[in-house]
Amino acid sequence: MLLTGIEWGNVADWFAAFGTVGAVFVAVKSRTDKAKINITINYIEKVYFEHEIESFKYDMDGVPEPIYSEKVTDDLGDWYKTLTIYVVNNRQSGGVISEWGIVDGDGKKIKLSFKPLFIKGFDVVRIEKNKDMMDVPSNDDYIFENIDQAKTINGFFKFYFKDIRGKVIYRKIKMEEVSNKNN
């Protein structure tokens, strides 16, 4: 194609040039230079009551073994609490949660984490804390005590997660209660 003495090239060269420029523009525009963090929290309290004894069965040595019914008594058999936090990074770049904790009834943040949490690109990090009635005292007691104190009358409480850039993510959670008493 010749116009006013300048060689402009053919239509295919023009489409290739526009395609290249467009691809570079899309690549630069869609780059992900920071993590995209999503957080899911489950807090479950399970309470198990003793079953009523229907009768006894005797083994070969004459030792009685109880046969339990489906009915439960008011005697507590066991209870435990489980806090599970899933931190998901939906982008290629890594991220850091510098601290996490609970927000009390006055809006004050109570830090529950002891160290930063590093999340690689496209990674899932699971934090699980457990407590049962037979546990010896541990660092996790501090976490469960603060959660229980921060719970509202309706059983809700609020977590916060602060990333390395200072952005804070809040999650309002309700404790799930599971019991064999209602079965």
C-alpha positions, 0 to 999 in steps of 0.5 A: 500500500503506497500513499504519498510516498510512505510504505504503510504495509499490508492489512495483515501487518496492521492487524498483527501490530494492533494485536501485539499492542493489545496483548501488551496492554491486557498483560500490563492491566491484568497483572496481579502484584498483590494478594487477594485474600479470602477468609472463612471461619467456623467455630463449633461447640459440641456437647455430648451427654451420657446415654442411659444404661438399659441393661448389662451383658456379662462377658465370659469372665462374668464382668458386666458390660453396659448396654446403652439406650438411645436416651441421654441423661443430663450428665455431661459426657464430653464437650469440645470447641473447634475454631477453624480458619481458612485463609485463601489467596486467589492470586499469584502474588503472596501475602502476609496476615500480620495479625488477627484477633477478635473485636470485643463488645466495646470495639477494641481489637484483641490480638490472638495471633502470635506470629505473622501468617504467610500465604503463597500464591494460590495457597490455602492456609488452615488454622485450627485450634481445639479445646476439650474438657480434659485439656491441660492449660495451653496457649489456645485457652487465651483464644477461646476465653477471648472469643467467649467473652466477645460473644454477644447474647445472640452468639455472634462475635467479630474477627479481624485480620490485618494484612502487611499493608494495614488493610483490615478484613472483618468477619462476623461469625456465629458459633454453631452448637452441636449436641446429642441432647436434641436427637 
